[in-house]
Amino acid sequence: MNIAFIEALEEMAKEKGVPREDLYDAIRQGLAAAYREEHHTEAESEVEVEIDQRSGDIFINGEQIELAKFGRIATKKAEEAIRQAITHKRRDIVYDLYINRVGEIISGSIHRFEGKDVWVNLGEVEAILPNSERIPGERYHAGDRLRAYLVSVERTQGDPRVLLSRAHPEFVHQLLRLEVPEIEEGTLVVRRIAREAGRRSKVAVESLDPNVDAVGSCVGAGGARVRVVTRELSGEKIDLVRWSDSLGQLLKNGLEPASVISVELDEKNRRAKVIVPDDELSLAIGKGGQNVRLTAKLVGYDIEVTSPSEEAS
């Protein structure tokens, strides 16, 4: 009976991805619990359990034991303790697996919905894509494959809570990294991202090699590289902005394609006043104020955009 019992547990542990040695630790814990139950000893009392993994022979405190001799309650106690230990170990394994992937893009299949929250099957665990982290307007169906940014992994009383996002600015960064080898290699650096998920992102990029054009490399031949990212983001526009350590210059770059006549910075209140040509005022502001709003996010200043005629009136 001993060997059959152990073989059944080995099969269960294999299914849950628990290593053999961890399984035997769990069996020892369970048998120690059963022994204490059978002999009415205190929970803290030391019980030494040895298992011959070849023969299935079990020794407790030096005495060979047949599992069949344990009473029903003690046997149940052993089974509960073993299953609990295996479950805890599996959760530790899953946690370790995903905590090391925080900040990466991860893929899975859509499993179920709770309201507007989406549960994604990653294989070893289910992850949640909350409604707040979805790209507005995207529709999902059970069974669809989904890529998302892995935001965090938290321990809980049950399986680890794995949080995904498709609205996070870093999702854009990681998608670009996959498509632009120069980012992966470190030749190009993404300095900042301002994003309105599903609509538009401004990505400030810098080249550490004077012979490599930051914006051109990210755009790719005929726009091929950035097009892949836009497609993944359901049509979200990506503005590549040339990075500058000069706040005024970065602001000008962010407002492109509008040209800038002058920039007045109020560093104390983190405000900027920008004057653009009369015929480019609406271009600088953008539809619904989006262009200036994203540029403000990118530079971290409130921006007032005006023109010479407005200034004169």
C-alpha positions in Angstrom: 0.0 0.0 0.0 2.9 2.4 0.8 4.3 2.3 -2.7 0.9 2.7 -4.4 0.1 5.7 -2.1 3.4 7.3 -3.0 3.1 6.6 -6.7 -0.4 8.3 -6.7 1.1 11.4 -4.9 4.0 11.5 -7.4 1.5 11.6 -10.3 -0.4 14.4 -8.6 2.8 16.4 -8.0 3.9 15.9 -11.6 0.6 17.3 -12.8 1.0 20.3 -10.6 4.6 20.9 -11.6 5.9 20.2 -8.1 9.5 18.8 -8.0 10.0 15.3 -6.6 12.0 16.5 -3.6 9.3 19.0 -2.6 6.8 16.2 -2.9 8.7 14.0 -0.4 9.0 17.0 2.0 5.2 17.3 1.8 4.8 13.5 2.4 7.0 13.7 5.5 5.0 16.6 6.8 1.7 14.7 6.2 2.9 11.5 7.8 4.3 13.4 10.8 0.8 15.0 11.2 -0.8 11.5 11.0 1.5 10.1 13.5 0.8 12.9 16.0 -2.9 12.3 15.5 -2.6 8.6 15.9 -0.5 8.8 19.0 -2.3 11.9 20.5 1.0 13.9 20.7 1.3 17.6 20.7 1.4 19.4 17.4 4.9 20.8 18.2 6.4 17.4 19.1 9.3 16.3 16.9 8.6 13.4 14.6 11.3 12.0 12.4 10.1 10.6 9.1 12.2 8.7 6.6 11.0 7.4 3.2 12.8 4.9 1.0 11.8 6.3 -2.5 12.6 3.0 -4.2 10.7 0.5 -2.0 8.2 2.8 -0.4 9.2 1.7 3.1 8.4 4.4 5.7 10.1 4.8 9.0 8.8 7.1 11.7 11.0 7.7 14.7 13.1 4.7 13.6 10.1 2.3 13.4 8.9 0.9 10.1 5.3 1.9 9.5 2.5 0.5 7.3 0.1 3.1 6.2 -2.8 0.7 6.5 -2.3 0.6 10.3 -3.1 4.3 10.6 -6.6 5.0 11.7 -9.2 6.6 9.4 -8.8 10.1 11.0 -5.0 9.9 11.0 -5.0 8.9 7.4 -7.3 11.7 6.4 -5.0 14.1 8.4 -2.0 12.9 6.4 -3.8 13.3 3.1 -5.0 16.8 3.9 -1.5 17.9 5.1 0.2 16.4 2.0 -2.3 18.0 -0.4 -2.0 21.3 1.4 1.8 21.2 1.3 1.8 20.4 -2.4 -0.7 23.2 -3.2 1.4 25.7 -1.2 4.6 24.6 -3.1 2.8 24.9 -6.4 1.7 28.4 -5.5 5.3 29.3 -4.6 6.6 27.9 -7.9 4.0 29.9 -9.8 4.8 33.1 -7.9 8.5 32.7 -8.5 7.9 32.1 -12.2 5.9 35.2 -12.8 7.4 37.7 -10.3 10.6 37.4 -12.4 8.6 38.4 -15.5 7.1 41.6 -14.2 7.7 44.3 -16.7 7.5 42.0 -19.7 4.9 41.3 -22.3 3.1 38.0 -21.7 0.5 36.1 -23.7 -2.3 33.8 -22.9 -5.9 32.9 -23.9 -9.0 34.6 -22.7 -10.7 32.3 -20.4 -13.7 34.1 -18.8 -15.2 37.4 -17.9 -16.4 39.0 -14.6 -18.3 42.1 -15.6 -15.8 44.0 -17.8 -12.8 42.4 -16.2 -11.1 39.8 -18.3 -9.5 36.6 -17.0 -6.6 35.3 -19.0 -5.3 31.7 -18.8 -1.4 31.8 -18.8 -1.1 28.1 -18.5 0.1 27.8 -14.9 -2.3 30.5 -13.5 -5.1 32.8 -14.4 -4.3 36.5 -14.7 -6.7 39.4 -14.5 -6.9 42.2 -17.0 -9.2 44.7 -15.2 -11.5 46.9 -17.1 -9.4 49.9 -16.1 -6.4 48.4 -17.8 -8.2 47.5 -21.1 -7.7 49.6 -24.2 -11.0 51.5 -24.6 -13.1 50.1 -27.5 -11.4 46.7 -27.7 -13.6 43.7 -27.7 -12.5 40.3 -26.5 -13.9 36.8 -26.9 -13.3 33.6 -25.0 -10.5 31.6 -26.5 -8.8 34.6 -28.2 -5.1 34.9 -27.7 -4.1 38.1 -25.9 -0.8 39.9 -25.3 -0.5 42.3 -22.3 2.0 43.9 -20.0 2.7 42.1 -16.7 2.2 44.8 -14.1 2.5 42.9 -10.8 2.3 39.6 -9.0 1.0 39.4 -5.4 0.8 36.5 -3.0 -2.7 35.8 -1.7 -4.3 33.0 0.4 -5.0 31.2 -2.9 -3.1 31.4 -6.2 -0.9 34.4 -6.8 -2.8 37.5 -8.2 -1.3 38.3 -11.6 -2.2 41.7 -12.9 -2.1 42.5 -16.6 -2.5 45.8 -18.5 -2.9 46.8 -22.1 -3.3 50.5 -21.2 0.0 51.0 -19.3 2.6 53.2 -21.0 5.2 50.5 -20.6 3.2 48.2 -22.8 4.0 50.6 -25.7 7.7 50.6 -24.7 7.9 46.8 -24.6 6.1 46.4 -27.9 8.6 48.8 -29.5 11.5 46.9 -27.9 10.2 43.7 -29.6 10.1 45.5 -33.0 13.2 47.7 -32.8 16.4 45.8 -32.4 18.3 49.0 -31.5 16.2 49.4 -28.4 16.9 45.8 -27.3 20.6 46.3 -28.0 20.7 49.6 -26.0 21.6 51.8 -28.9 18.3 53.6 -28.6 16.7 54.5 -25.3 13.0 55.2 -24.6 13.2 58.2 -22.2 9.5 59.0 -21.6 6.0 58.0 -22.7 2.8 59.9 -22.5 -0.2 57.8 -23.4 -3.9 58.0 -23.9 -4.6 54.3 -24.5 -6.4 53.5 -27.7 -6.0 57.0 -29.1 -2.4 58.3 -29.1 1.0 57.9 -27.5 4.0 60.2 -27.6 7.3 58.3 -27.1 10.5 60.3 -26.5 13.5 58.3 -27.8 17.2 59.1 -27.8 20.1 57.5 -29.8 23.3 56.9 -27.9 25.1 56.4 -31.3 25.4 59.6 -33.4 25.2 57.4 -36.6 21.8 56.0 -35.6 18.6 58.1 -36.1 16.3 57.5 -33.1 13.0 58.4 -34.8 13.8 56.8 -38.1 14.9 53.5 -36.5 11.7 53.3 -34.5 9.5 54.1 -37.5 11.3 51.6 -39.7 11.4 51.3 -43.5 8.1 52.6 -44.9 6.8 52.8 -41.3 6.9 49.0 -41.0 8.1 48.8 -37.4 5.8 51.3 -35.8 2.9 49.9 -37.9 3.2 46.6 -36.1 2.9 48.3 -32.7 -0.1 50.4 -33.9 -1.8 47.2 -35.1 -1.3 45.5 -31.7 -2.8 48.6 -30.0 -6.0 48.5 -32.1 -5.0 51.5 -34.2 -3.5 53.7 -31.5 -1.3 56.4 -33.1 2.4 56.5 -32.0 4.2 59.8 -32.2 8.0 59.3 -32.0 9.6 62.4 -30.4 13.3 63.2 -30.5 14.5 63.4 -26.9 16.4 66.4 -25.6 17.8 67.2 -22.2 16.7 70.8 -22.9 13.1 71.0 -21.6 12.3 73.8 -24.1 13.6 71.8 -27.0 11.8 68.6 -25.9 8.6 70.7 -25.7 9.1 71.9 -29.2 9.8 68.4 -30.5 6.6 67.2 -28.7 4.4 69.7 -30.4 5.5 68.7 -33.9 4.4 68.9 -36.7 3.5 72.4 -35.5 6.5 74.8 -35.4 7.2 76.9 -32.3 8.1 80.6 -32.3 9.0 80.9 -28.6 8.8 79.0 -25.3 8.6 80.8 -21.9 9.2 78.5 -18.9 8.1 79.1 -15.4 10.1 76.5 -13.6 8.7 77.3 -10.1 5.1 76.6 -11.1 6.0 74.1 -13.8 4.2 76.0 -16.5 5.1 76.8 -20.1 3.8 79.5 -22.5 4.3 78.6 -26.1 3.7 80.8 -29.1 3.1 79.2 -32.5 2.3 80.7 -35.9 -1.4 81.8 -36.3 -2.1 79.2 -39.0 -0.6 76.4 -36.9 -2.5 77.1 -33.6 -5.1 74.4 -34.1 -2.3 72.0 -35.3 -0.3 72.6 -32.1 -3.3 72.1 -29.9 -4.6 69.0 -31.8 -8.0 67.5 -32.0 -9.7 67.9 -28.6 -6.5 69.4 -27.3 -4.8 66.0 -27.5 -1.5 67.1 -29.0 -0.8 69.8 -26.3 -2.2 67.5 -23.6 0.2 64.6 -24.4 3.1 67.0 -24.8 2.3 68.4 -21.3 2.4 64.9 -19.9 5.7 64.2 -21.7 7.5 67.2 -20.3 5.7 67.4 -16.9 4.6 71.0 -17.4 1.2 72.7 -17.9 1.3 74.2 -21.3 -0.5 77.3 -22.6 -0.4 77.5 -26.4 -1.1 80.8 -28.1 -0.3 82.7 -31.3 1.0 86.3 -32.2 -2.5 87.5 -33.1 -4.0 86.2 -29.8 -1.2 87.8 -27.9 -1.9 91.1 -29.7 -5.6 91.1 -29.0 
